């Protein structure tokens, strides 16, 4: 029977019905919203819940849904006082936590394998700021719920914690020891998290009043839920032998290198460990690739297709985009610039952007010690120049663009069938053909010299 995925992203919220084969059947969506406050910008939890109940009722009228899997973005926690939030769920883009970041911990990276990030991107920084600024409300906190488990609680009435969200650059999790960090224990936060459950564990059936309001079956199961990036990673995790690398692309480009060593992580290069559904650490590196490509290519060329001839002309003239256009990635602290003259032709500007992105990603993969096939998911899979150039720059790893927009939903479906032989495996798409560009090796060496790679 079908399942429903409640996927609450930072940009959009979705309910997706997935059939027995893991394929999407129907969906509803709406933009995610941030309430301006007071007391600070916060996630619109009640607005999303009201919409989700309506969406589930509509979809339950069309399909008999047997389970619901909550999926949500990271860097979000809800502080509960019993059955009500003690404080609004802080929006991680709000800069308030920067006020108290210096008094939180001197260097949590060694233990947590997570760099210190701005605003509320480290959940520990959120908790510290809320505790300092709102001590009376914080004293009432009985439970801290990561966002997927908050939705699981609203669905089932059962509170739980789960490692993929706890391990998503929170400073609350020690990935090597697979448990709460010393910081979380010293501050008394660890004891306020509900019991740890695996993402695939069933918390219980939907609450009776929700079943009555939506028409969901009374025995519809609610799973503990999972962080969204790890939902997308899961189909690869259960299908492939390590080592392999998943390159998730969009506004952010995140390389997840299964089988690589945590010892290679460098916080100064925007590297960190995530935690997969099995609670194993996954070394990662990232940069704001989609945003940087837009800045290098320009608005008129960002969607243009670059040909090998376009790339060859850029290489021959020695035109280079040097990092970093945005404060992220392996060249943190450097100021980006263009070397040489670039004309207005969209193809050449797209070629420059593709070269830039491929060269940065190659550095990321090198720093990670990534091995095995590279699966390119998301918007960059359509960029033939990026994929072909990465394949040329990284001959030891085959590059496989994949067009699967349902990765998150399929990961959630796999959780709902955990322990079963579902007869499904993520097959590798055909490898990208390396673009053989005359002079590319020399261009790469010069780029690295100027970038300080």
N, C-alpha and C positions, 0 to 999 in steps of 0.2 A: 504494500500500500504506500501511497505517497507520504512524504514528510514535508514540513515547512521549515524554512530557514529564515530566522529573524535576524537580518543583517543590518546593524546600525553603524554606518560609517560616519566619518566626520563631515562629508559633503552630502551624502544621501542616505536615507533609510529605506530598506526594502523588505518585503516578505516574498519569498520565492518558494513555490511548490515544486518539488523534485520527485520524479517518478521512480519506479523500482530499479531502473537502469542507471540512475544518477543523472538524468537529463531534465532540464527545467521544463515545466509544464505551463506555469502561469506565474504572474508576479504583480505586485503593487509597489509603488515607490512614492516618495516625497522628499523634498529637500530637508536636510537636518538644519536645526535652528539653534542659535545661541541667544539666550536672554541677556539683555544688557545689565541687569542688576537693578537696584542694589541687592546684596552687598558687593558683588563683583560679577563679571560675565560668566554665565553658567549654562550648562547643557539643558535643553528644554525636555526634561524627562517626562513630565506629565503630558506635554503635547505629543511626543512620540508615542507614548503609551495609548492615548486616546485614538490616535490614527491606527496603531497596530491592532487594537481590538476590532476596529471597523474592517481593516484589511483581512484579518483572520476570519471574521464572520463572512465576508464576501467569498473568500477562497474555500472556506469550509462548506459553503453551500454548493460548491462545484466539485469538491474532492473530499474523500474521507481521509483526513490527515491523521496518521498514526503516531507522529512524534514531531517535536519542535526542537530545533537546535539554535540557540542564541549565538550570534557572532557579532563582535563589535571592535571598534578601533581601540588602540592602546592609549596610554597616558591619560586614563580617565578612571576615577574612583568615586564611589558614592559613600559618604559617611552616614551610617544609620544610627539612630537612637531608637532602638526597638524596631517598630514597624514603620517609622517615618524618617526621612532624611534629617540629620542634625544640622546640616549645612547644604546649600546648593552644590551640585556637582561642578567643580571648577572647570572652565574651558582652558585647555592646555596652552592656547595661544595668548592667554592673559599674562602680562609681565609681572604681576604682583609678587610671585615667588622669588623673583630676582632680589627683592628687598632683604630677604633673610637668608639667601643662599650661602653667603660667606660664613654663617654660623651653624651650618648644618653638619658638615663633615669635611675634613681636610682633603682626603683623596679616596673616594669610594671605588675607584676603578679597579684597583688590585684585587679586591674581594668580589666585586659584582660584575666585572668585565663590561662595564657600561660607563661611558664618558659623562662628565658633567655638562648638561645641556641648558639652554636658556629657558626662561619663562617656566611653564609647568610641564615640560617634556620629561622630567624625572618626577614620578609620582611622589617620591620621598620629599622633594622640594615643595610640592603642593601641600603635603601633610604638615610639614614644618611651618610653612607660612600660615596655614589655617590655625594651627595650634597656638602660634604666637599672637596672631591678630584676633582670634575669636576663642579665647581660652575657656569661657563658660560653655559655649556650644560644643567645643571639642571634648570637654570633660564628660559630656553626655553620650559620646560615641560608644556604642556597644559592639558594632560590627563595621568593618571596612569591606566593601564589595567592589571588586574590579567590574568594569562596565558589562562584560558578557554575563557575569554572574548576578549582577543587579537585575538584568532582564530575566534570567532564569528564576530568580526569586519572585519577581512579579508574576511569572507564569505559574510557578509551582508552590510558592510559599516556603521553599526550603533555601537556606543560605549556605553558600559553599565558596571555596576559593579554588583557583586553577592556575597551573604553572605558566602557561604561555603568556598570559597577561601580566602575571607577577614578574616574569623574566624579560619583559619588553622595556628595557632601559628605565627601570623604576628605581634602582638602588635598593630595592627591598629584597632581592633574591641573590643567592650565591649559586651560580650555575655549576660550579665544580662540585659543591656539596649537595646540590639539589635540595636546598632548603632556604629558609629565610636568612637574610644577611645579618651580620652582627649589628649593623645600624638599626635595622628593624626591631631586633630584640632589645637593644639597649634603650631605645626610645619607648618601649612598651607597645609598639604598633603591632608586632607579630601576633601577640596574644589576642588582638581585636579582630584578626581575620578568622572567618569560619573555617571548619575543617577542610583540608585539601582533598579535592576529588580529581580524577582524570577527566579530560574533556568529554569522553564518551560515556561516562557514568550517568545513569538515570537518577535524577533527584526525586522524581515522583511523578504522578499524573498532574495534569493541569488542575488548577484550583476549581472547585465546583461552580463558583459564581462565574468564572471565565468560561467554562463549558456551557453554562446556561446562556451567557450573553452572546456567544459566538456560534454555537452549534457544533463546537468541537466534540469529538467522542470523550466520554468521561474517563476513559482509560488512555487518552493521548499522553504519551510519555514526554517529559521535559528533560533534556540532557544538560549537563553542567555548562557546556559552551566553551568557546575558544576565541582567541585573538585573531583578527581577520587575516593578517599576513600568514599566520600559521595554518589557517584553514586552506589557503591557497597552496601552501608548501606541502600539505599532507598528501595529496595525490602522488606527488613525486616521491615522498618519503616511503610510501608503501609499495611503490612500483619499481624503484631503482636500487641497484647496488651502489653503495658508497665506494669511491667518492663521486660526487656530481655537484653541479652548481646551478642554482636557479637565480636568474637575473630578472627581478621584478622591476618593471619600468613604467614610468608615468611622470608625475611631478617630481617624485623621488625615484632614483635608481638604486636598488638595494641588491647586493650580491650576497646570497646565502650559500655558503660553501660547506656542504655536508662532507664530513670526514676530515676537515682541516683542523689545525691545532689552535687552541685558545692562546697558546703562548706567543703567537704572531700578532695578536691584537695590539693596536697602537691608538690610544685615545686622541692623540694629536692628528691622526689621519682619519678621524670619524669612523673608527672601527669599534665594534661591540659584539657581544654575544646575545643572541636571542635564545629562546628555549622552545623546543618542539613539543608536540602533543605527548610524546613519551617521556618528557622531562629531560631530554638530552640537550646539551648546549649546541648551538649552531653558530659558528663564527661568521660574522657579517661585516660588510663594508658598504658605505653608501655615499652618494652625493646628490644634490638637487638637480639631477640631469635634465629633466624635462624643462625646468625653468631656465637652466643655462643654455640649452639648445635654442629656446625662444630668444634669449638675449643675443646669442651669437648670430643666429640666422636673421633675426628681425621679423617683424610682423608679416611682411609680404612674402617671406620665403620659408617660414617655419613649416609649412605643409608641402613645400615643393619637393620633387623627387630629384635627387642628385644622381647623375650618370657617372660611370667610370671616367669618362672624358672630363667631366666637371672636376672630379677629384684630381685627375692627372694635371690639370692646369693649375690648381691650387698648389699641389706639391711642387711642380716645376718652378713656380714663382716664389716658393718659400713663404707663402702667406700662412700665418699661424694665429690661432686663438690660444692664449696662455691662461692658465688658471689663476684665481678662481673668480668667476663672475658673481657667485653667491657664496656666502660663508658656510661652506660645507665641503665634505669630501677629503681626499688625501692631501689637498693643498690648502688646508685651513690657514688663515692668516695672510695669504698672498692676495694681491690685487690683480685681477684679470686685465688683459690688454690684448689688442690685435697688433701683430707684427706684419708689416707690409700693407699693400693696398688691395682692398677688396672692392670689386665693382658692384653695381646694383643687380646683376643678373641673379634671379632666384636660384637657379641650379648651382651656381658657384657658392652662394651664401649657404645653401643647404649642405653642400659638400664640405665647407669649412666647419659647420656645426657637427656633421657626422664624424669628421676626422677628430675633432675635439672630444666628442663624447667617447669614441672608441679608444682614444689614447688614455683618457682618464680611467675608463673601465679596465683597460689592460693593467694599469698601475694598481688598481684595487685588487684585481685577481692575483697579480704577482705578490702583493703584500699579504694576501690571505693564504698564499700557497695553494690556491684552488687547483683541483684536478678533476678529470673526468669530463663528460659532456656539459656544455653550458646551455641551459634552456632559457630562451629569451621570451618572457611573457610581457603582456601589456602593450602600450602604444609603440614601443621601439621595434616590436617584431615586424611592423610594416615598413620599417626604414631599411631598405635593401642596402644602402650605402653603409650604414652603421654595422649591420650584421656581416656584410662582406669584408669590411675593413677590420672588424674585430677578429674574424676568422683568419685574416692574413697576419694580423699582429700577434695572434695567440695560436700558432699552429699546433701546439701540444694539446689543445682542447678543441673538439669540434663544437660548432655553434649551431643551435637548433631553434630557429624562430617557431613559435607555436601560437596559433590563433584559437585560444580556448577561453571565451569570456566567462565561463561558468566555473572557474577554478575554486572560488570561495564556496559556492553552493555545492560543488562536488565534494570538496573536503568535508563539509558539514554532513553530507549524505554518507560518506564513508564512516564518520563517527557514529551515525545512527545504525550502521551495519557492522560495527566493530566486532571482531571475532568470527564473522561469517565469511565464507568464501563467496564473494559477490561476482566473481568471474570477470572483474574489470581491472585493467592495468593502464597506466598512462604510457602510451607508446611515444617514442621519440619521432618527431617530424624529421623530414629530410634535412641534412646539414646544409648550411649556407655555403655557397662556393666562395672561396677566398678571392678577393679582388686583387689581382696582380698589377700593382701600380708601379711604374718605373720610378725609382728614386725614393720609394716609401721608407726603406730602411734608414737611409740618410736623414730623411725628414723626421722620422721618429727619434733618432739619436739627437738631432739638433733641438727638437721640441723638449725632450727630456732634459737636456743641458740647460735650456732657458727656464724651464719650469722648476729646476732643482729636484728632479725626481731621484 
